[in-house]
Amino acid sequence: MVFSSQFQEEPCFVISIAARMVGVHAQTLRYYERAGLIWPSRSIGKQRLYSPADIARIKRIKELTEDLGVNLAGAEIILKLLKRIDELEDTLTKTQTTLKNIQARVVRKPSRQIVR
């Protein structure tokens, strides 16, 4: 399932659909929420709504716990570290772009020679 990036954070799936998409019981999603691993949006009627980004996070939690045998506390730490890595990669990319721009300006500037 592919969603454009503008809709990644848009809450659109109720808990039963989200659970079916991921292959877990709805109670598991409630447990993940109580454990602080996921934060679904709420409708006006207090119904949990999950975005495509939430679904991807739940799939990653499921993969960590079921496939790799990590407990929920470990999964939480791994998810935080992965988020931090993404932030650092973004910062590195921006820094590299800034450095390239500075280098390009230095190369383009003619050097001034002082005549005495």
Biopython code that builds the backbone (N, CA, C, O; Angstrom):
import numpy as np
from Bio.PDB.StructureBuilder import StructureBuilder

atoms = [
    (1, "MET", "N", (0.841, -1.167, 0.000)),
    (1, "MET", "CA", (0.000, 0.000, 0.000)),
    (1, "MET", "C", (0.889, 1.234, 0.000)),
    (1, "MET", "O", (1.724, 1.400, 0.889)),
    (2, "VAL", "N", (0.714, 2.101, -0.992)),
    (2, "VAL", "CA", (1.544, 3.286, -1.127)),
    (2, "VAL", "C", (0.666, 4.511, -0.961)),
    (2, "VAL", "O", (-0.373, 4.639, -1.610)),
    (3, "PHE", "N", (1.092, 5.411, -0.085)),
    (3, "PHE", "CA", (0.382, 6.659, 0.143)),
    (3, "PHE", "C", (1.332, 7.796, -0.152)),
    (3, "PHE", "O", (2.529, 7.708, 0.121)),
    (4, "SER", "N", (0.783, 8.887, -0.722)),
    (4, "SER", "CA", (1.652, 10.035, -0.934)),
    (4, "SER", "C", (2.041, 10.601, 0.421)),
    (4, "SER", "O", (1.316, 10.444, 1.403)),
    (5, "SER", "N", (3.181, 11.255, 0.466)),
    (5, "SER", "CA", (3.724, 11.715, 1.740)),
    (5, "SER", "C", (2.797, 12.693, 2.454)),
    (5, "SER", "O", (2.833, 12.777, 3.681)),
    (6, "GLN", "N", (1.978, 13.426, 1.729)),
    (6, "GLN", "CA", (1.093, 14.381, 2.382)),
    (6, "GLN", "C", (0.012, 13.693, 3.208)),
    (6, "GLN", "O", (-0.570, 14.320, 4.093)),
    (7, "PHE", "N", (-0.268, 12.427, 2.944)),
    (7, "PHE", "CA", (-1.307, 11.724, 3.687)),
    (7, "PHE", "C", (-0.746, 10.759, 4.729)),
    (7, "PHE", "O", (-1.515, 10.074, 5.403)),
    (8, "GLN", "N", (0.578, 10.692, 4.875)),
    (8, "GLN", "CA", (1.195, 9.756, 5.820)),
    (8, "GLN", "C", (0.716, 9.968, 7.252)),
    (8, "GLN", "O", (0.585, 9.006, 8.009)),
    (9, "GLU", "N", (0.456, 11.210, 7.628)),
    (9, "GLU", "CA", (0.065, 11.520, 9.003)),
    (9, "GLU", "C", (-1.449, 11.676, 9.150)),
    (9, "GLU", "O", (-1.934, 11.966, 10.243)),
    (10, "GLU", "N", (-2.191, 11.489, 8.076)),
    (10, "GLU", "CA", (-3.640, 11.678, 8.100)),
    (10, "GLU", "C", (-4.331, 10.471, 8.739)),
    (10, "GLU", "O", (-4.273, 9.371, 8.190)),
    (11, "PRO", "N", (-4.986, 10.661, 9.896)),
    (11, "PRO", "CA", (-5.661, 9.527, 10.539)),
    (11, "PRO", "C", (-6.892, 9.110, 9.739)),
    (11, "PRO", "O", (-7.772, 9.924, 9.459)),
    (12, "CYS", "N", (-6.939, 7.823, 9.375)),
    (12, "CYS", "CA", (-8.052, 7.406, 8.530)),
    (12, "CYS", "C", (-8.531, 5.979, 8.777)),
    (12, "CYS", "O", (-9.546, 5.581, 8.206)),
    (13, "PHE", "N", (-7.844, 5.197, 9.600)),
    (13, "PHE", "CA", (-8.243, 3.813, 9.827)),
    (13, "PHE", "C", (-8.712, 3.616, 11.261)),
    (13, "PHE", "O", (-8.035, 4.021, 12.206)),
    (14, "VAL", "N", (-9.873, 2.994, 11.416)),
    (14, "VAL", "CA", (-10.342, 2.655, 12.767)),
    (14, "VAL", "C", (-9.543, 1.452, 13.270)),
    (14, "VAL", "O", (-8.857, 0.789, 12.492)),
    (15, "ILE", "N", (-9.632, 1.178, 14.551)),
    (15, "ILE", "CA", (-8.783, 0.175, 15.176)),
    (15, "ILE", "C", (-8.944, -1.217, 14.558)),
    (15, "ILE", "O", (-7.961, -1.941, 14.401)),
    (16, "SER", "N", (-10.175, -1.592, 14.208)),
    (16, "SER", "CA", (-10.381, -2.937, 13.647)),
    (16, "SER", "C", (-9.690, -3.088, 12.294)),
    (16, "SER", "O", (-9.113, -4.136, 12.001)),
    (17, "ILE", "N", (-9.747, -2.054, 11.479)),
    (17, "ILE", "CA", (-9.090, -2.086, 10.167)),
    (17, "ILE", "C", (-7.575, -2.055, 10.344)),
    (17, "ILE", "O", (-6.856, -2.806, 9.685)),
    (18, "ALA", "N", (-7.091, -1.192, 11.227)),
    (18, "ALA", "CA", (-5.643, -1.106, 11.476)),
    (18, "ALA", "C", (-5.110, -2.445, 11.969)),
    (18, "ALA", "O", (-4.059, -2.902, 11.520)),
    (19, "ALA", "N", (-5.828, -3.071, 12.886)),
    (19, "ALA", "CA", (-5.396, -4.370, 13.420)),
    (19, "ALA", "C", (-5.350, -5.416, 12.310)),
    (19, "ALA", "O", (-4.415, -6.214, 12.250)),
    (20, "ARG", "N", (-6.334, -5.416, 11.448)),
    (20, "ARG", "CA", (-6.377, -6.371, 10.346)),
    (20, "ARG", "C", (-5.237, -6.116, 9.360)),
    (20, "ARG", "O", (-4.641, -7.061, 8.843)),
    (21, "MET", "N", (-4.937, -4.853, 9.100)),
    (21, "MET", "CA", (-3.865, -4.507, 8.165)),
    (21, "MET", "C", (-2.511, -5.007, 8.666)),
    (21, "MET", "O", (-1.667, -5.431, 7.877)),
    (22, "VAL", "N", (-2.317, -4.954, 9.963)),
    (22, "VAL", "CA", (-1.029, -5.330, 10.549)),
    (22, "VAL", "C", (-0.983, -6.811, 10.902)),
    (22, "VAL", "O", (0.092, -7.407, 10.972)),
    (23, "GLY", "N", (-2.147, -7.399, 11.123)),
    (23, "GLY", "CA", (-2.191, -8.812, 11.484)),
    (23, "GLY", "C", (-2.096, -9.061, 12.975)),
    (23, "GLY", "O", (-1.531, -10.063, 13.415)),
    (24, "VAL", "N", (-2.652, -8.143, 13.751)),
    (24, "VAL", "CA", (-2.701, -8.311, 15.207)),
    (24, "VAL", "C", (-4.137, -8.111, 15.670)),
    (24, "VAL", "O", (-4.992, -7.672, 14.900)),
    (25, "HIS", "N", (-4.392, -8.431, 16.918)),
    (25, "HIS", "CA", (-5.707, -8.216, 17.503)),
    (25, "HIS", "C", (-5.832, -6.756, 17.915)),
    (25, "HIS", "O", (-4.833, -6.119, 18.251)),
    (26, "ALA", "N", (-7.039, -6.225, 17.894)),
    (26, "ALA", "CA", (-7.260, -4.832, 18.299)),
    (26, "ALA", "C", (-6.773, -4.593, 19.731)),
    (26, "ALA", "O", (-6.296, -3.505, 20.055)),
    (27, "GLN", "N", (-6.892, -5.600, 20.574)),
    (27, "GLN", "CA", (-6.434, -5.468, 21.959)),
    (27, "GLN", "C", (-4.913, -5.231, 22.014)),
    (27, "GLN", "O", (-4.417, -4.538, 22.901)),
    (28, "THR", "N", (-4.194, -5.812, 21.061)),
    (28, "THR", "CA", (-2.746, -5.592, 20.993)),
    (28, "THR", "C", (-2.451, -4.127, 20.726)),
    (28, "THR", "O", (-1.526, -3.565, 21.311)),
    (29, "LEU", "N", (-3.224, -3.506, 19.853)),
    (29, "LEU", "CA", (-3.036, -2.084, 19.566)),
    (29, "LEU", "C", (-3.349, -1.238, 20.799)),
    (29, "LEU", "O", (-2.664, -0.250, 21.063)),
    (30, "ARG", "N", (-4.366, -1.616, 21.543)),
    (30, "ARG", "CA", (-4.678, -0.902, 22.783)),
    (30, "ARG", "C", (-3.531, -1.041, 23.781)),
    (30, "ARG", "O", (-3.189, -0.092, 24.487)),
    (31, "TYR", "N", (-2.942, -2.236, 23.829)),
    (31, "TYR", "CA", (-1.825, -2.485, 24.732)),
    (31, "TYR", "C", (-0.606, -1.650, 24.325)),
    (31, "TYR", "O", (0.061, -1.062, 25.176)),
    (32, "TYR", "N", (-0.322, -1.603, 23.024)),
    (32, "TYR", "CA", (0.783, -0.778, 22.529)),
    (32, "TYR", "C", (0.564, 0.692, 22.911)),
    (32, "TYR", "O", (1.509, 1.398, 23.264)),
    (33, "GLU", "N", (-0.675, 1.134, 22.835)),
    (33, "GLU", "CA", (-0.982, 2.515, 23.198)),
    (33, "GLU", "C", (-0.756, 2.740, 24.695)),
    (33, "GLU", "O", (-0.156, 3.742, 25.085)),
    (34, "ARG", "N", (-1.230, 1.819, 25.532)),
    (34, "ARG", "CA", (-1.015, 1.951, 26.980)),
    (34, "ARG", "C", (0.470, 1.935, 27.324)),
    (34, "ARG", "O", (0.904, 2.602, 28.264)),
    (35, "ALA", "N", (1.247, 1.169, 26.558)),
    (35, "ALA", "CA", (2.691, 1.080, 26.794)),
    (35, "ALA", "C", (3.437, 2.313, 26.260)),
    (35, "ALA", "O", (4.636, 2.462, 26.499)),
    (36, "GLY", "N", (2.737, 3.184, 25.547)),
    (36, "GLY", "CA", (3.347, 4.400, 25.032)),
    (36, "GLY", "C", (4.121, 4.223, 23.745)),
    (36, "GLY", "O", (4.948, 5.066, 23.397)),
    (37, "LEU", "N", (3.863, 3.133, 23.028)),
    (37, "LEU", "CA", (4.566, 2.872, 21.768)),
    (37, "LEU", "C", (3.893, 3.509, 20.567)),
    (37, "LEU", "O", (4.553, 3.820, 19.575)),
    (38, "ILE", "N", (2.585, 3.706, 20.649)),
    (38, "ILE", "CA", (1.840, 4.334, 19.551)),
    (38, "ILE", "C", (0.904, 5.384, 20.140)),
    (38, "ILE", "O", (0.531, 5.319, 21.312)),
    (39, "TRP", "N", (0.538, 6.338, 19.316)),
    (39, "TRP", "CA", (-0.323, 7.428, 19.756)),
    (39, "TRP", "C", (-1.355, 7.725, 18.681)),
    (39, "TRP", "O", (-1.220, 8.703, 17.946)),
    (40, "PRO", "N", (-2.385, 6.891, 18.579)),
    (40, "PRO", "CA", (-3.380, 7.143, 17.527)),
    (40, "PRO", "C", (-4.144, 8.438, 17.794)),
    (40, "PRO", "O", (-4.284, 8.872, 18.938)),
    (41, "SER", "N", (-4.625, 9.035, 16.730)),
    (41, "SER", "CA", (-5.474, 10.214, 16.860)),
    (41, "SER", "C", (-6.831, 9.762, 17.369)),
    (41, "SER", "O", (-7.140, 8.570, 17.379)),
    (42, "ARG", "N", (-7.620, 10.708, 17.782)),
    (42, "ARG", "CA", (-8.977, 10.397, 18.244)),
    (42, "ARG", "C", (-9.975, 11.229, 17.460)),
    (42, "ARG", "O", (-9.744, 12.397, 17.148)),
    (43, "SER", "N", (-11.095, 10.584, 17.152)),
    (43, "SER", "CA", (-12.185, 11.305, 16.492)),
    (43, "SER", "C", (-12.936, 12.098, 17.552)),
    (43, "SER", "O", (-12.638, 12.000, 18.743)),
    (44, "ILE", "N", (-13.886, 12.865, 17.122)),
    (44, "ILE", "CA", (-14.704, 13.639, 18.065)),
    (44, "ILE", "C", (-15.393, 12.699, 19.058)),
    (44, "ILE", "O", (-15.572, 13.046, 20.225)),
    (45, "GLY", "N", (-15.772, 11.523, 18.594)),
    (45, "GLY", "CA", (-16.418, 10.541, 19.460)),
    (45, "GLY", "C", (-15.427, 9.674, 20.230)),
    (45, "GLY", "O", (-15.815, 8.643, 20.781)),
    (46, "LYS", "N", (-14.156, 10.071, 20.280)),
    (46, "LYS", "CA", (-13.084, 9.371, 21.016)),
    (46, "LYS", "C", (-12.666, 8.050, 20.388)),
    (46, "LYS", "O", (-12.006, 7.242, 21.041)),
    (47, "GLN", "N", (-13.034, 7.817, 19.137)),
    (47, "GLN", "CA", (-12.652, 6.596, 18.447)),
    (47, "GLN", "C", (-11.203, 6.718, 17.977)),
    (47, "GLN", "O", (-10.812, 7.752, 17.436)),
    (48, "ARG", "N", (-10.405, 5.664, 18.180)),
    (48, "ARG", "CA", (-9.008, 5.669, 17.748)),
    (48, "ARG", "C", (-8.946, 5.655, 16.224)),
    (48, "ARG", "O", (-9.649, 4.888, 15.566)),
    (49, "LEU", "N", (-8.092, 6.519, 15.677)),
    (49, "LEU", "CA", (-7.879, 6.576, 14.236)),
    (49, "LEU", "C", (-6.387, 6.494, 13.960)),
    (49, "LEU", "O", (-5.589, 7.206, 14.569)),
    (50, "TYR", "N", (-6.021, 5.617, 13.035)),
    (50, "TYR", "CA", (-4.624, 5.358, 12.721)),
    (50, "TYR", "C", (-4.281, 5.867, 11.331)),
    (50, "TYR", "O", (-5.052, 5.693, 10.388)),
    (51, "SER", "N", (-3.125, 6.493, 11.214)),
    (51, "SER", "CA", (-2.639, 6.994, 9.930)),
    (51, "SER", "C", (-1.754, 5.930, 9.279)),
    (51, "SER", "O", (-1.370, 4.962, 9.937)),
    (52, "PRO", "N", (-1.427, 6.097, 8.000)),
    (52, "PRO", "CA", (-0.466, 5.183, 7.370)),
    (52, "PRO", "C", (0.875, 5.159, 8.116)),
    (52, "PRO", "O", (1.517, 4.112, 8.191)),
    (53, "ALA", "N", (1.298, 6.289, 8.660)),
    (53, "ALA", "CA", (2.544, 6.319, 9.444)),
    (53, "ALA", "C", (2.399, 5.484, 10.716)),
    (53, "ALA", "O", (3.334, 4.790, 11.116)),
    (54, "ASP", "N", (1.223, 5.551, 11.351)),
    (54, "ASP", "CA", (0.962, 4.713, 12.534)),
    (54, "ASP", "C", (1.024, 3.234, 12.168)),
    (54, "ASP", "O", (1.596, 2.429, 12.903)),
    (55, "ILE", "N", (0.436, 2.885, 11.036)),
    (55, "ILE", "CA", (0.428, 1.491, 10.578)),
    (55, "ILE", "C", (1.866, 1.011, 10.358)),
    (55, "ILE", "O", (2.224, -0.097, 10.759)),
    (56, "ALA", "N", (2.681, 1.846, 9.723)),
    (56, "ALA", "CA", (4.081, 1.479, 9.488)),
    (56, "ALA", "C", (4.815, 1.279, 10.807)),
    (56, "ALA", "O", (5.612, 0.350, 10.936)),
    (57, "ARG", "N", (4.555, 2.142, 11.789)),
    (57, "ARG", "CA", (5.191, 2.008, 13.107)),
    (57, "ARG", "C", (4.755, 0.716, 13.789)),
    (57, "ARG", "O", (5.575, 0.014, 14.381)),
    (58, "ILE", "N", (3.482, 0.407, 13.706)),
    (58, "ILE", "CA", (2.964, -0.824, 14.325)),
    (58, "ILE", "C", (3.593, -2.051, 13.662)),
    (58, "ILE", "O", (3.956, -3.014, 14.337)),
    (59, "LYS", "N", (3.718, -2.005, 12.343)),
    (59, "LYS", "CA", (4.366, -3.123, 11.634)),
    (59, "LYS", "C", (5.807, -3.298, 12.101)),
    (59, "LYS", "O", (6.279, -4.423, 12.267)),
    (60, "ARG", "N", (6.496, -2.192, 12.312)),
    (60, "ARG", "CA", (7.882, -2.272, 12.780)),
    (60, "ARG", "C", (7.924, -2.858, 14.198)),
    (60, "ARG", "O", (8.789, -3.680, 14.500)),
    (61, "ILE", "N", (7.008, -2.447, 15.058)),
    (61, "ILE", "CA", (6.937, -2.992, 16.426)),
    (61, "ILE", "C", (6.675, -4.489, 16.368)),
    (61, "ILE", "O", (7.311, -5.273, 17.073)),
    (62, "LYS", "N", (5.737, -4.871, 15.524)),
    (62, "LYS", "CA", (5.417, -6.293, 15.387)),
    (62, "LYS", "C", (6.632, -7.075, 14.898)),
    (62, "LYS", "O", (6.920, -8.160, 15.402)),
    (63, "GLU", "N", (7.342, -6.526, 13.920)),
    (63, "GLU", "CA", (8.537, -7.177, 13.392)),
    (63, "GLU", "C", (9.601, -7.335, 14.483)),
    (63, "GLU", "O", (10.216, -8.394, 14.612)),
    (64, "LEU", "N", (9.809, -6.286, 15.256)),
    (64, "LEU", "CA", (10.810, -6.344, 16.324)),
    (64, "LEU", "C", (10.450, -7.373, 17.391)),
    (64, "LEU", "O", (11.304, -8.133, 17.847)),
    (65, "THR", "N", (9.176, -7.388, 17.783)),
    (65, "THR", "CA", (8.779, -8.273, 18.877)),
    (65, "THR", "C", (8.594, -9.711, 18.431)),
    (65, "THR", "O", (9.044, -10.631, 19.113)),
    (66, "GLU", "N", (7.944, -9.918, 17.305)),
    (66, "GLU", "CA", (7.640, -11.284, 16.878)),
    (66, "GLU", "C", (8.786, -11.939, 16.110)),
    (66, "GLU", "O", (9.131, -13.093, 16.368)),
    (67, "ASP", "N", (9.367, -11.214, 15.180)),
    (67, "ASP", "CA", (10.397, -11.809, 14.330)),
    (67, "ASP", "C", (11.779, -11.813, 14.985)),
    (67, "ASP", "O", (12.556, -12.753, 14.811)),
    (68, "LEU", "N", (12.076, -10.750, 15.739)),
    (68, "LEU", "CA", (13.410, -10.625, 16.321)),
    (68, "LEU", "C", (13.452, -10.939, 17.818)),
    (68, "LEU", "O", (14.530, -11.002, 18.409)),
    (69, "GLY", "N", (12.288, -11.134, 18.426)),
    (69, "GLY", "CA", (12.243, -11.530, 19.829)),
    (69, "GLY", "C", (12.555, -10.421, 20.822)),
    (69, "GLY", "O", (12.903, -10.699, 21.970)),
    (70, "VAL", "N", (12.436, -9.177, 20.400)),
    (70, "VAL", "CA", (12.704, -8.040, 21.277)),
    (70, "VAL", "C", (11.465, -7.785, 22.140)),
    (70, "VAL", "O", (10.339, -7.876, 21.649)),
    (71, "ASN", "N", (11.668, -7.468, 23.423)),
    (71, "ASN", "CA", (10.506, -7.132, 24.255)),
    (71, "ASN", "C", (10.059, -5.702, 23.958)),
    (71, "ASN", "O", (10.748, -4.983, 23.234)),
    (72, "LEU", "N", (8.926, -5.281, 24.500)),
    (72, "LEU", "CA", (8.376, -3.965, 24.172)),
    (72, "LEU", "C", (9.285, -2.826, 24.616)),
    (72, "LEU", "O", (9.386, -1.812, 23.925)),
    (73, "ALA", "N", (9.943, -2.980, 25.755)),
    (73, "ALA", "CA", (10.871, -1.937, 26.201)),
    (73, "ALA", "C", (12.028, -1.801, 25.209)),
    (73, "ALA", "O", (12.445, -0.691, 24.880)),
    (74, "GLY", "N", (12.533, -2.921, 24.746)),
    (74, "GLY", "CA", (13.600, -2.900, 23.749)),
    (74, "GLY", "C", (13.124, -2.301, 22.441)),
    (74, "GLY", "O", (13.851, -1.540, 21.803)),
    (75, "ALA", "N", (11.905, -2.641, 22.036)),
    (75, "ALA", "CA", (11.338, -2.090, 20.804)),
    (75, "ALA", "C", (11.224, -0.573, 20.904)),
    (75, "ALA", "O", (11.499, 0.142, 19.940)),
    (76, "GLU", "N", (10.822, -0.091, 22.064)),
    (76, "GLU", "CA", (10.696, 1.354, 22.261)),
    (76, "GLU", "C", (12.058, 2.038, 22.112)),
    (76, "GLU", "O", (12.168, 3.077, 21.460)),
    (77, "ILE", "N", (13.079, 1.458, 22.712)),
    (77, "ILE", "CA", (14.428, 2.022, 22.622)),
    (77, "ILE", "C", (14.920, 1.994, 21.177)),
    (77, "ILE", "O", (15.491, 2.973, 20.695)),
    (78, "ILE", "N", (14.702, 0.886, 20.492)),
    (78, "ILE", "CA", (15.128, 0.762, 19.088)),
    (78, "ILE", "C", (14.438, 1.814, 18.226)),
    (78, "ILE", "O", (15.076, 2.449, 17.386)),
    (79, "LEU", "N", (13.125, 1.999, 18.434)),
    (79, "LEU", "CA", (12.388, 2.988, 17.643)),
    (79, "LEU", "C", (12.901, 4.400, 17.914)),
    (79, "LEU", "O", (13.002, 5.207, 16.991)),
    (80, "LYS", "N", (13.226, 4.705, 19.170)),
    (80, "LYS", "CA", (13.772, 6.026, 19.490)),
    (80, "LYS", "C", (15.137, 6.220, 18.835)),
    (80, "LYS", "O", (15.435, 7.296, 18.317)),
    (81, "LEU", "N", (15.962, 5.178, 18.860)),
    (81, "LEU", "CA", (17.277, 5.272, 18.229)),
    (81, "LEU", "C", (17.165, 5.435, 16.720)),
    (81, "LEU", "O", (17.912, 6.209, 16.121)),
    (82, "LEU", "N", (16.235, 4.711, 16.100)),
    (82, "LEU", "CA", (16.033, 4.843, 14.659)),
    (82, "LEU", "C", (15.572, 6.252, 14.294)),
    (82, "LEU", "O", (16.001, 6.814, 13.285)),
    (83, "LYS", "N", (14.700, 6.812, 15.120)),
    (83, "LYS", "CA", (14.238, 8.184, 14.886)),
    (83, "LYS", "C", (15.405, 9.157, 15.004)),
    (83, "LYS", "O", (15.540, 10.073, 14.193)),
    (84, "ARG", "N", (16.251, 8.959, 16.018)),
    (84, "ARG", "CA", (17.413, 9.840, 16.215)),
    (84, "ARG", "C", (18.394, 9.721, 15.051)),
    (84, "ARG", "O", (18.968, 10.717, 14.611)),
    (85, "ILE", "N", (18.580, 8.506, 14.560)),
    (85, "ILE", "CA", (19.454, 8.301, 13.396)),
    (85, "ILE", "C", (18.920, 9.068, 12.193)),
    (85, "ILE", "O", (19.685, 9.717, 11.480)),
    (86, "ASP", "N", (17.602, 8.997, 11.962)),
    (86, "ASP", "CA", (16.996, 9.742, 10.849)),
    (86, "ASP", "C", (17.230, 11.246, 11.009)),
    (86, "ASP", "O", (17.556, 11.935, 10.043)),
    (87, "GLU", "N", (17.061, 11.751, 12.243)),
    (87, "GLU", "CA", (17.280, 13.178, 12.496)),
    (87, "GLU", "C", (18.731, 13.559, 12.213)),
    (87, "GLU", "O", (18.997, 14.590, 11.596)),
    (88, "LEU", "N", (19.669, 12.723, 12.667)),
    (88, "LEU", "CA", (21.089, 13.006, 12.444)),
    (88, "LEU", "C", (21.453, 12.935, 10.964)),
    (88, "LEU", "O", (22.267, 13.725, 10.486)),
    (89, "GLU", "N", (20.856, 11.996, 10.242)),
    (89, "GLU", "CA", (21.107, 11.913, 8.800)),
    (89, "GLU", "C", (20.594, 13.155, 8.089)),
    (89, "GLU", "O", (21.244, 13.659, 7.173)),
    (90, "ASP", "N", (19.421, 13.657, 8.507)),
    (90, "ASP", "CA", (18.882, 14.893, 7.923)),
    (90, "ASP", "C", (19.822, 16.069, 8.198)),
    (90, "ASP", "O", (20.101, 16.872, 7.307)),
    (91, "THR", "N", (20.305, 16.160, 9.435)),
    (91, "THR", "CA", (21.231, 17.227, 9.799)),
    (91, "THR", "C", (22.513, 17.122, 8.986)),
    (91, "THR", "O", (23.026, 18.133, 8.505)),
    (92, "LEU", "N", (23.029, 15.923, 8.829)),
    (92, "LEU", "CA", (24.246, 15.711, 8.047)),
    (92, "LEU", "C", (24.044, 16.128, 6.595)),
    (92, "LEU", "O", (24.907, 16.782, 6.010)),
    (93, "THR", "N", (22.920, 15.755, 6.018)),
    (93, "THR", "CA", (22.620, 16.120, 4.632)),
    (93, "THR", "C", (22.562, 17.638, 4.476)),
    (93, "THR", "O", (23.109, 18.183, 3.518)),
    (94, "LYS", "N", (21.909, 18.317, 5.406)),
    (94, "LYS", "CA", (21.821, 19.781, 5.347)),
    (94, "LYS", "C", (23.202, 20.410, 5.504)),
    (94, "LYS", "O", (23.532, 21.373, 4.811)),
    (95, "THR", "N", (23.994, 19.874, 6.402)),
    (95, "THR", "CA", (25.341, 20.394, 6.620)),
    (95, "THR", "C", (26.206, 20.197, 5.382)),
    (95, "THR", "O", (26.963, 21.090, 5.000)),
    (96, "GLN", "N", (26.095, 19.033, 4.758)),
    (96, "GLN", "CA", (26.866, 18.778, 3.537)),
    (96, "GLN", "C", (26.457, 19.727, 2.418)),
    (96, "GLN", "O", (27.310, 20.207, 1.670)),
    (97, "THR", "N", (25.168, 19.999, 2.297)),
    (97, "THR", "CA", (24.678, 20.925, 1.275)),
    (97, "THR", "C", (25.219, 22.325, 1.536)),
    (97, "THR", "O", (25.666, 23.008, 0.615)),
    (98, "THR", "N", (25.175, 22.747, 2.796)),
    (98, "THR", "CA", (25.704, 24.063, 3.156)),
    (98, "THR", "C", (27.190, 24.152, 2.842)),
    (98, "THR", "O", (27.658, 25.152, 2.298)),
    (99, "LEU", "N", (27.923, 23.109, 3.186)),
    (99, "LEU", "CA", (29.362, 23.087, 2.920)),
    (99, "LEU", "C", (29.647, 23.172, 1.422)),
    (99, "LEU", "O", (30.537, 23.915, 1.008)),
    (100, "LYS", "N", (28.914, 22.429, 0.611)),
    (100, "LYS", "CA", (29.100, 22.476, -0.839)),
    (100, "LYS", "C", (28.822, 23.872, -1.387)),
    (100, "LYS", "O", (29.536, 24.355, -2.265)),
    (101, "ASN", "N", (27.773, 24.522, -0.860)),
    (101, "ASN", "CA", (27.448, 25.882, -1.294)),
    (101, "ASN", "C", (28.568, 26.848, -0.933)),
    (101, "ASN", "O", (28.934, 27.703, -1.738)),
    (102, "ILE", "N", (29.107, 26.718, 0.259)),
    (102, "ILE", "CA", (30.213, 27.584, 0.683)),
    (102, "ILE", "C", (31.439, 27.335, -0.189)),
    (102, "ILE", "O", (32.087, 28.279, -0.640)),
    (103, "GLN", "N", (31.752, 26.073, -0.423)),
    (103, "GLN", "CA", (32.902, 25.738, -1.265)),
    (103, "GLN", "C", (32.732, 26.294, -2.677)),
    (103, "GLN", "O", (33.685, 26.802, -3.268)),
    (104, "ALA", "N", (31.528, 26.199, -3.210)),
    (104, "ALA", "CA", (31.271, 26.719, -4.562)),
    (104, "ALA", "C", (31.475, 28.223, -4.608)),
    (104, "ALA", "O", (32.007, 28.743, -5.589)),
    (105, "ARG", "N", (31.061, 28.933, -3.562)),
    (105, "ARG", "CA", (31.248, 30.387, -3.516)),
    (105, "ARG", "C", (32.722, 30.750, -3.414)),
    (105, "ARG", "O", (33.171, 31.715, -4.034)),
    (106, "VAL", "N", (33.472, 29.987, -2.639)),
    (106, "VAL", "CA", (34.905, 30.253, -2.477)),
    (106, "VAL", "C", (35.631, 30.023, -3.794)),
    (106, "VAL", "O", (36.514, 30.805, -4.147)),
    (107, "VAL", "N", (35.289, 28.993, -4.515)),
    (107, "VAL", "CA", (35.938, 28.684, -5.787)),
    (107, "VAL", "C", (35.610, 29.750, -6.829)),
    (107, "VAL", "O", (36.474, 30.117, -7.624)),
    (108, "ARG", "N", (34.379, 30.250, -6.838)),
    (108, "ARG", "CA", (33.960, 31.243, -7.825)),
    (108, "ARG", "C", (34.552, 32.617, -7.575)),
    (108, "ARG", "O", (34.742, 33.379, -8.523)),
    (109, "LYS", "N", (34.850, 32.956, -6.332)),
    (109, "LYS", "CA", (35.390, 34.270, -6.017)),
    (109, "LYS", "C", (36.811, 34.399, -6.519)),
    (109, "LYS", "O", (37.659, 33.569, -6.194)),
    (110, "PRO", "N", (37.089, 35.435, -7.313)),
    (110, "PRO", "CA", (38.478, 35.615, -7.758)),
    (110, "PRO", "C", (39.319, 36.060, -6.567)),
    (110, "PRO", "O", (38.882, 36.850, -5.730)),
    (111, "SER", "N", (40.511, 35.541, -6.518)),
    (111, "SER", "CA", (41.378, 35.902, -5.410)),
    (111, "SER", "C", (41.927, 37.297, -5.643)),
    (111, "SER", "O", (42.245, 37.652, -6.778)),
    (112, "ARG", "N", (42.044, 38.082, -4.608)),
    (112, "ARG", "CA", (42.585, 39.434, -4.689)),
    (112, "ARG", "C", (44.066, 39.382, -4.367)),
    (112, "ARG", "O", (44.507, 38.762, -3.399)),
    (113, "GLN", "N", (44.784, 40.038, -5.191)),
    (113, "GLN", "CA", (46.206, 40.115, -4.927)),
    (113, "GLN", "C", (46.533, 41.524, -4.447)),
    (113, "GLN", "O", (46.065, 42.517, -5.005)),
    (114, "ILE", "N", (47.316, 41.580, -3.439)),
    (114, "ILE", "CA", (47.685, 42.882, -2.877)),
    (114, "ILE", "C", (48.983, 43.319, -3.585)),
    (114, "ILE", "O", (49.987, 42.607, -3.591)),
    (115, "VAL", "N", (48.916, 44.490, -4.164)),
    (115, "VAL", "CA", (50.072, 45.038, -4.866)),
    (115, "VAL", "C", (50.713, 46.063, -3.957)),
    (115, "VAL", "O", (50.040, 46.944, -3.421)),
    (116, "ARG", "N", (52.011, 45.943, -3.787)),
    (116, "ARG", "CA", (52.727, 46.893, -2.916)),
    (116, "ARG", "C", (53.683, 47.720, -3.709)),
    (116, "ARG", "O", (54.373, 48.572, -3.150)),
]
sb = StructureBuilder()
sb.init_structure("model")
sb.init_model(0)
sb.init_chain("A")
sb.init_seg("    ")
for serial, (resi, resn, name, xyz) in enumerate(atoms, 1):
    if name == "N":
        sb.init_residue(resn, " ", resi, " ")
    sb.init_atom(name, np.array(xyz, "f"), 0.0, 1.0, " ", f" {name:<3s}", serial, name[0])
structure = sb.get_structure()
